[in-house]
Amino acid sequence: MQAIATEAVVVPPDPDGPNMFRCAAPGSVAALYQEAGLRDVAEWDVDVELVTQSAEQYWEMISEHVSLAAAALQQVDESARARIRARALASVGAFERDGAIRVPGVARCIEGTK
């Protein structure tokens, strides 16, 4: 998204609207679980990696399947898209290891007992 923001206005998603970050704040899903009557609610983060075979495959996945990125890319012309792509490919190259692109991330896990 940083590469896209160099060429397009990236509007932050509505925190209460339907989007992939709606419940991203630590404790938000756990609070919903507790409000729903679950007990012994626990929340923890797990390190994950987004692994692609190449920087190009990473770009294809991000630009076509991440809704925020795809929507932002529709706002710019073809030359701006090419510049964004070049920036993204250069940046993601820093995550190349063992012949693959391995972008670190975090998944939040929440459990509760009914």
C-alpha positions, -999 to +999 in steps of 0.1 A: +000+000+000+030+023+005+039+020-032+003+028-041+001+058-018+029+074-038+006+078-068-030+076-055-050+088-025-055+058-003-086+065+018-086+048+052-114+023+055-144+032+076-136+016+110-173+005+114-179-005+078-174-039+063-137-043+055-108-066+063-095-044+092-129-038+109-120-060+139-082-057+137-077-038+170-064-061+198-093-070+220-122-061+196-131-097+187-125-109+222-149-083+234-175-095+209-170-130+222-175-119+258-206-099+249-220-130+232-217-149+264-185-169+258-162-174+288-125-182+291-118-159+261-082-159+251-065-139+223-029-143+210-009-135+179+008-160+157+037-151+133+029-160+097+046-156+063+030-147+030+051-169+006+052-164-031+075-179-057+086-145-070+081-108-065+060-108-097+037-134-082+034-113-050+024-083-071-002-102-089-017-115-057-017-081-040-029-061-070-057-085-080-069-099-047-064-073-020-095-052-023-080-020-010-051-022-034-072-032-064-096-002-057-067+022-054-051+010-085-083+017-105-079+054-096-046+058-116-036+056-152-014+029-168+019+048-163+012+053-126+003+016-123+037+008-138+055+030-114+036+016-084+044-019-096+081-011-100+082+003-064+064-027-050+086-052-067+117-034-055+104-032-020+093-068-017+127-080-030+140-073+005+120-103+017+136-128-007+150-159+010+156-194-001+144-186-036+110-173-025+095-141-013+086-144+024+067-114+037+062-116+075+029-109+091+008-117+122-025-136+125-046-130+156-063-160+171-092-158+195-110-186+213-138-189+238-159-215+255-197-215+253 
